[in-house]
Amino acid sequence: MEIVQYWWVGLGAVPPAAFLLWRWWRLRKGLRGVRFAVARRQFHLQRERLEVKFVQLGTTAAKPDAPRWTDCDFDDDVAYARNRSTGELTAFVAVTIAMEDTGRSSGGKDAVGNLRAATAVFRFDRGHWETEGRAIFNLTPAEAIRFYYRDLEPLGQEVAGRR
């Protein structure tokens, strides 16, 4: 019965616990910001290697009957997002991909008909950026993030000052 008499002592622990929880949340949010800043810097340092790898992976078609990439032009804009469930950072870059002429296009030998707008996908994994050669066709980086809004939290967009 004596425990019941001192129930108010437990109330004294609520403000310190709430304060510690708030501080932990703020620290975690701050660390995410630092991690994002480091990842952005690393993306710019590794971008040339990433573009080469993206093109190499993209030029090897997954299916034998699929048209192959013949060229890829990268835009300077970069949009960043974070996966809401895993926290993984992703960078999206607009690209124009030239596809080989398969003779099936309605424009015949028209080279413009073989150009496809897409978004290149890069992900930050264990301190460095990687790509699987994945392209999201017919969406800009901002549209791709909006399309996957349930999974992705937009972090920002910037113009890379390297070209």
C-alpha positions as CSV (number, residue, x, y, z in Angstrom):
1,M,0.0,0.0,0.0
2,E,2.9,2.4,0.5
3,I,3.7,2.4,-3.2
4,V,0.2,3.8,-3.9
5,Q,0.9,6.7,-1.5
6,Y,3.9,7.8,-3.5
7,W,2.4,7.8,-7.0
8,W,3.2,11.5,-7.4
9,V,6.9,10.7,-7.2
10,G,6.6,9.1,-10.7
11,L,5.2,12.4,-12.0
12,G,8.6,14.0,-11.3
13,A,10.2,11.7,-13.8
14,V,7.9,12.8,-16.7
15,P,9.5,16.2,-17.4
16,P,13.1,14.8,-17.5
17,A,12.1,11.9,-19.6
18,A,10.2,14.2,-22.0
19,F,13.2,16.5,-22.1
20,L,15.6,13.6,-22.9
21,L,13.3,12.3,-25.6
22,W,13.1,15.8,-27.2
23,R,16.9,16.1,-27.0
24,W,17.4,12.7,-28.6
25,W,15.0,13.6,-31.4
26,R,16.8,16.9,-32.0
27,L,20.2,15.2,-32.0
28,R,19.0,12.5,-34.5
29,K,17.5,15.2,-36.7
30,G,20.9,17.1,-36.6
31,L,22.8,14.0,-37.4
32,R,20.6,13.4,-40.4
33,G,21.4,16.9,-41.6
34,V,25.1,16.3,-41.3
35,R,24.8,13.0,-43.0
36,F,22.9,14.6,-45.9
37,A,25.5,17.4,-46.2
38,V,28.4,14.8,-46.4
39,A,26.4,12.7,-48.9
40,R,25.8,15.8,-51.1
41,R,29.5,16.6,-51.1
42,Q,30.4,13.0,-51.8
43,F,27.9,12.9,-54.7
44,H,29.7,15.9,-56.4
45,L,33.1,14.3,-55.8
46,Q,32.0,10.9,-57.2
47,R,29.6,12.1,-59.9
48,E,31.9,11.5,-62.9
49,R,32.5,7.9,-61.9
50,L,28.8,7.4,-61.2
51,E,27.8,8.7,-64.7
52,V,30.3,6.4,-66.4
53,K,29.0,3.4,-64.4
54,F,25.4,4.4,-65.1
55,V,26.0,4.4,-68.9
56,Q,28.0,1.2,-68.8
57,L,25.2,-0.6,-66.9
58,G,22.5,1.0,-69.2
59,T,24.2,0.0,-72.4
60,T,23.9,-3.6,-71.6
61,A,20.2,-4.3,-72.3
62,A,18.4,-6.6,-69.8
63,K,16.5,-8.3,-72.6
64,P,17.8,-9.4,-75.9
65,D,15.0,-7.7,-77.9
66,A,15.1,-4.4,-75.9
67,P,16.6,-1.4,-77.7
68,R,20.1,-0.6,-76.5
69,W,21.3,2.8,-75.3
70,T,23.7,4.5,-77.7
71,D,24.4,7.7,-75.7
72,C,23.4,9.4,-72.5
73,D,23.5,13.1,-71.7
74,F,23.3,14.2,-68.0
75,D,21.7,17.4,-66.8
76,D,23.3,19.5,-64.0
77,D,20.3,19.5,-61.7
78,V,20.3,17.0,-58.8
79,A,17.2,16.3,-56.6
80,Y,17.7,14.4,-53.3
81,A,15.3,12.3,-51.4
82,R,15.3,10.1,-48.3
83,N,13.5,6.7,-48.1
84,R,10.8,7.2,-45.4
85,S,11.2,3.7,-43.9
86,T,15.0,2.9,-44.3
87,G,16.5,6.4,-44.3
88,E,18.5,5.7,-47.4
89,L,19.5,8.7,-49.4
90,T,18.8,8.9,-53.2
91,A,19.9,11.3,-55.8
92,F,17.9,11.8,-59.0
93,V,19.5,13.4,-62.2
94,A,17.6,14.2,-65.4
95,V,19.1,12.4,-68.4
96,T,18.4,12.2,-72.1
97,I,19.1,8.7,-73.4
98,A,19.6,8.0,-77.1
99,M,18.3,4.5,-78.1
100,E,19.4,2.5,-81.0
101,D,17.1,2.6,-84.0
102,T,15.3,-0.8,-84.1
103,G,13.3,0.1,-87.2
104,R,10.1,-0.2,-85.2
105,S,9.8,3.6,-84.6
106,S,7.1,5.4,-86.6
107,G,9.6,8.1,-87.5
108,G,11.9,5.8,-89.5
109,K,15.5,7.0,-89.2
110,D,14.5,10.2,-87.3
111,A,17.2,10.5,-84.5
112,V,14.9,12.7,-82.4
113,G,12.4,9.8,-82.1
114,N,15.1,7.8,-80.5
115,L,15.8,10.3,-77.6
116,R,14.1,9.4,-74.3
117,A,13.8,11.7,-71.3
118,A,14.5,9.9,-68.1
119,T,15.8,10.2,-64.5
120,A,19.0,8.4,-63.4
121,V,18.8,7.0,-59.9
122,F,21.8,6.9,-57.5
123,R,21.8,5.7,-53.9
124,F,24.0,6.5,-51.0
125,D,25.3,3.2,-49.4
126,R,27.9,2.9,-46.6
127,G,29.5,6.3,-47.3
128,H,29.6,6.2,-51.0
129,W,27.2,6.6,-53.9
130,E,26.3,3.7,-56.2
131,T,24.1,3.1,-59.2
132,E,22.4,0.0,-60.7
133,G,21.9,1.8,-64.1
134,R,18.3,2.3,-63.3
135,A,16.4,4.9,-65.3
136,I,12.9,6.1,-64.6
137,F,11.6,7.0,-68.1
138,N,9.2,9.9,-68.8
139,L,9.6,11.5,-65.4
140,T,11.8,14.4,-64.3
141,P,13.6,14.0,-61.0
142,A,11.0,16.1,-59.2
143,E,8.2,14.2,-60.8
144,A,9.8,10.9,-59.8
145,I,10.0,12.0,-56.2
146,R,6.3,13.1,-56.3
147,F,5.3,9.8,-58.0
148,Y,7.0,7.8,-55.1
149,Y,5.8,10.2,-52.4
150,R,4.7,7.4,-50.1
151,D,8.3,6.0,-50.0
152,L,10.4,9.2,-50.5
153,E,10.8,12.4,-48.5
154,P,12.1,15.2,-50.7
155,L,15.3,16.8,-49.2
156,G,16.1,19.4,-51.8
157,Q,17.2,20.2,-55.3
158,E,20.4,21.9,-56.5
159,V,22.3,22.8,-59.7
160,A,25.7,21.1,-59.7
161,G,28.3,23.8,-60.5
162,R,30.7,21.4,-62.2
163,R,30.1,21.9,-65.9
